[in-house]
Amino acid sequence: MSEWGKTGFRKRAALILWGLVGLFLMADAAGKAFFLSRGEDIRARQAAAEAEEPDCSKEKYVALTFDDGPHPVYTPALLKGLKERGVHVTFFLIGQNIDGNEDIIRQMKEEGHLIGNHSQNHMQLTKEQTKEACDQINRTNEKIREITGQTPEYVRPPFGSWSEELECIVPMKVVLWNVDPLDWKTQNRDRIVRHIVTHVEDGSIILLHDVYGTSVEAALEVIDTLTREGYNFVTVDELLIE
């Protein structure tokens, strides 16, 4: 081969070599870009997953409240489940349902639950004469006092209906609610649980009724679910003090 041919060959070899080096560098850069992008994607996914996890570092408190009882079957079932879980709740009792269920009320008191007043006959108090409305509350207070030895301090007026006039005459603290799954209407355990878990937040007062089996089942499931999410269950007096 002539010197000219040798020179041409060397030039072509050098060009091929530089071409291969260029391809290698491009592949290396692309690989680094891929892994950087992949790493950012993984970190983003991890951050999103962490954001979805409940924050259990902050103390969160809610109050479960039960209206319309006591019920001879469902209230004892609820009390059993609450005792097993070490949870205290608030019961707002109807006077006409107390008769014959005195032992259940004694159990509520002995096991540390708060007992409140929900009127005698579940009447809308603001639609009654003031005297009759006050009688509705006072009769129930007296029944509870005779059983527990204590006069209730808290009242939940039926339908949440209250007035300044009644407040002046009846020296009790009114307790309403801010989470209402309409358990009396749906009587569907899964829907009740889903509504509460979706809407609950620190400081919520949850309205339920211990006169329906579905409500009792839902309440116990809610306790288990929210406990895992870092919630603490207290009576309304403890919540309102906070």
ABEGO torsion letter per residue (X at the ends): XBAAAAAAAAAAAAAAAAAAAAAAAAAAAAAAAAAAAAAAAAAAAAAAAAAABBBAABBBBBBBBBBGOBBAAAAAAAAAAAAAAGBBBBBBBBAAAABGAAAAAAAAAAAGBBBBBAEAAGBBAAABBAAAAAAAAAAAAAAAAAAAGBBBABBBBBGGBBBAAAAAABBBBBBBBABBAGAAAAGBAAAAAAAAAAABBBGBBBBBBAABAAAAAAAAAAAAAAAAAGBBBBBAAAAAAX
